[in-house]
Amino acid sequence: MTDIHNHILYGVDDGSPSLGVSLEMAELALASGVKTVVATPHFRCRADSAKAECEKYAAAYAELCKALKKSQIPLRLLPGAEVLCFDETPLLASKGLIPTLANSRYILVEFFFDESADFIDTSLDRLYSYGFIPVIAHPERYEAVWNNPELVLRWFRSGYVIQVNKGSVLGRFGRRAERRSHNMLDAGLVHIIATDAHGSSERTPDMTELCGLIIDRYGEDCLRLVTSENPGRLVRDLPMVPA
């Protein structure tokens, strides 16, 4: 499996607080069948700080790669970020100042949970117009989607990638997020499920429980598509396969 949303880099955001926790997260991922992880620290920068943050994350990524090798933990780690969208974000991306997932065309984007549907639509469309493919992080957690579930269908049809959180499917983020995530799975609107892991004791990268639930409710083909096939294609910069 490939996990394309994981806060495994330590000391850069609200994810892993230390090298020890990052290594524990890597081992948990491997033990549950995840072979590749894209490190996606929160990137919440405006124009004046984007370049410095890119450099900081690149250094943190290189340091963790070195530590994994030294500890003989065979997890494949790839670079990325979870990008909070502001007005200037699409333009910054066009200038190479926004980290993409595994250096691909795909950008993992998040929004404030109470962001308007109009702003989300505009941001996604602008990123796409610059040649990027937005990967929408946990849309099931956005109030705009709670109020209008048809938004997800529109984004899906526009060619944007729908990434649902493991915790939402398992009911860890409340009833509405759980219900929306399952509605999207039922409708075949989910390209990828990722962990959005933040630690080794809570919100972990362990995929075991999720795998059991998806197999029971949706079947092995669905599990393979959303945890292996599409995430694997994403890191190779290839098109998604619809459900």
C-alpha positions in Angstrom: 0.0 0.0 0.0 1.0 3.6 -0.5 0.0 6.4 2.0 -0.1 9.8 0.3 -1.1 11.9 3.4 1.0 11.4 6.5 2.6 13.9 8.9 5.6 11.7 9.6 8.3 14.5 9.4 9.2 15.5 13.0 9.4 18.9 14.5 7.8 20.8 11.6 4.0 20.8 12.3 1.5 19.2 14.6 2.5 15.8 13.5 5.4 13.7 14.8 7.2 15.6 17.6 10.5 13.6 17.5 12.7 11.3 15.5 11.7 8.4 17.8 8.0 8.9 17.0 8.7 9.2 13.3 10.6 5.9 13.3 7.7 4.3 15.3 5.3 5.6 12.7 7.4 4.1 9.9 7.4 0.7 11.6 3.6 0.8 12.2 3.0 1.6 8.6 5.2 -1.2 7.4 3.7 -3.7 9.8 0.2 -2.9 8.4 1.3 -3.4 4.8 2.2 0.2 3.8 5.5 0.2 1.8 5.5 3.8 0.6 4.7 7.0 2.5 4.5 10.6 1.2 5.5 13.0 3.9 3.0 15.8 3.9 3.6 18.4 6.6 1.1 21.2 6.8 2.2 24.0 4.4 0.3 27.1 5.5 2.5 29.8 4.0 1.9 33.0 2.2 4.1 34.5 -0.5 6.7 36.0 1.8 7.5 32.7 3.6 6.9 30.0 1.0 10.5 29.7 -0.2 11.9 29.4 3.3 9.3 26.8 4.3 10.1 24.7 1.2 13.8 24.7 2.2 12.9 23.8 5.8 10.7 20.8 4.7 13.3 19.6 2.2 15.9 19.5 5.0 13.5 17.7 7.4 12.7 15.2 4.7 16.4 14.5 3.9 17.1 14.1 7.6 14.3 11.5 8.1 15.4 9.6 5.0 18.9 9.3 6.4 17.5 8.2 9.8 15.3 5.5 8.2 18.3 4.1 6.3 20.5 4.2 9.4 17.8 2.4 11.4 17.4 -0.2 8.6 13.7 0.6 8.3 12.8 -0.2 4.7 10.0 2.3 4.3 10.1 4.3 1.0 9.6 7.9 1.9 8.7 10.5 -0.7 8.4 14.3 -0.4 5.2 16.3 -0.4 3.0 18.7 1.7 -0.6 19.3 2.7 -1.1 22.8 1.3 -3.7 25.1 2.9 -5.2 27.2 0.1 -5.1 31.0 0.2 -5.8 33.4 -2.6 -2.2 33.4 -3.8 -1.6 29.6 -3.5 -2.3 28.8 -7.2 0.1 31.5 -8.4 2.8 30.3 -5.9 2.4 26.8 -7.3 2.9 28.1 -10.8 6.2 29.6 -9.7 7.4 26.3 -8.1 7.0 27.6 -4.6 4.5 24.9 -3.5 5.6 21.3 -2.8 3.8 18.7 -4.9 3.3 15.0 -4.0 6.4 13.0 -5.0 7.4 15.9 -7.3 4.4 15.1 -9.5 1.6 17.3 -11.0 -0.5 16.3 -8.0 -0.9 18.8 -5.1 -2.5 17.8 -1.8 -4.7 20.7 -0.8 -6.8 21.5 2.3 -9.2 24.2 3.2 -10.4 25.7 6.4 -13.3 23.5 7.5 -15.8 26.3 7.2 -14.5 27.6 3.9 -17.1 28.6 1.3 -17.8 26.3 -1.7 -17.1 29.2 -4.0 -13.6 29.7 -2.7 -12.9 26.0 -2.9 -14.2 25.8 -6.4 -12.2 28.8 -7.5 -8.9 27.6 -5.9 -9.2 24.1 -7.5 -10.0 25.5 -10.9 -7.1 27.9 -10.8 -4.6 25.2 -9.7 -5.9 23.0 -12.6 -5.5 25.9 -15.0 -1.8 26.1 -14.1 -1.4 22.4 -15.0 -1.7 20.9 -11.5 -4.1 18.2 -10.4 -5.6 19.0 -7.0 -5.9 16.2 -4.5 -8.6 17.3 -2.1 -7.7 16.3 1.4 -10.6 14.9 3.5 -13.5 16.7 1.7 -15.8 14.7 4.0 -14.8 17.0 6.9 -15.8 20.3 5.2 -19.0 22.1 6.1 -19.5 23.0 2.4 -19.7 19.2 1.6 -22.0 18.6 4.6 -24.3 21.3 3.3 -24.1 20.2 -0.4 -22.8 16.7 -1.0 -23.1 17.2 -4.7 -19.9 19.3 -4.6 -17.9 16.1 -4.4 -19.5 14.7 -7.6 -18.7 18.0 -9.4 -15.0 17.9 -8.2 -14.8 14.2 -9.2 -16.1 14.9 -12.7 -13.7 17.9 -13.0 -10.8 15.5 -12.8 -9.8 16.4 -9.2 -8.7 13.6 -6.9 -10.8 12.8 -3.9 -8.8 11.7 -0.8 -10.7 10.5 2.2 -9.2 10.0 5.7 -8.9 6.6 7.3 -10.2 8.2 10.5 -13.4 9.4 8.8 -14.2 6.0 7.5 -13.7 4.5 11.0 -15.9 7.2 12.6 -13.1 9.0 14.4 -14.0 12.5 13.2 -17.7 12.5 14.1 -20.9 11.2 12.6 -21.2 13.6 9.7 -17.6 12.9 8.4 -18.2 9.2 8.8 -21.6 9.3 6.9 -20.1 11.5 4.1 -17.1 9.2 3.6 -19.3 6.1 3.3 -21.7 7.9 1.0 -18.8 8.8 -1.2 -17.5 5.2 -1.2 -21.0 3.9 -2.0 -21.1 6.2 -5.0 -17.7 5.3 -6.3 -16.4 8.9 -5.7 -13.3 8.0 -3.6 -9.9 7.7 -5.4 -7.7 7.3 -2.4 -7.9 6.6 1.3 -4.9 7.8 3.3 -4.1 7.9 7.0 -3.5 11.6 7.7 -1.4 10.1 10.5 0.0 12.5 13.1 1.7 10.1 15.6 2.4 6.6 16.8 -0.3 6.4 19.6 -3.2 8.4 18.2 -4.1 9.0 14.5 -1.5 6.5 13.6 -0.4 5.2 10.1 -1.6 1.7 10.9 -4.0 0.6 8.2 -5.1 -2.8 9.7 -8.5 -1.8 11.0 -9.3 0.2 7.8 -8.4 -2.7 5.6 -10.8 -5.1 7.5 -13.7 -2.6 7.3 -13.2 -1.9 3.6 -13.0 -5.6 2.7 -16.1 -6.4 4.7 -18.2 -3.5 3.3 -16.8 -2.8 -0.1 -14.7 -5.8 -1.1 -11.0 -6.5 -1.9 -11.1 -4.7 -5.3 -12.1 -1.5 -3.6 -9.4 -1.8 -1.0 -6.8 -2.4 -3.6 -7.9 0.6 -5.7 -8.0 3.2 -2.9 -4.9 2.1 -0.9 -2.6 0.6 -3.6 -3.5 1.2 -7.2 -4.5 4.9 -7.2 -1.9 6.0 -4.6 0.7 4.1 -6.5 -0.3 5.7 -9.8 -0.2 9.1 -8.1 3.4 8.9 -7.0 4.3 7.8 -10.5 2.4 10.9 -11.9 -0.1 8.7 -13.7 -3.9 9.2 -14.1 -6.3 7.9 -11.5 -8.5 4.8 -12.1 -12.2 5.5 -11.2 -14.1 3.1 -9.0 
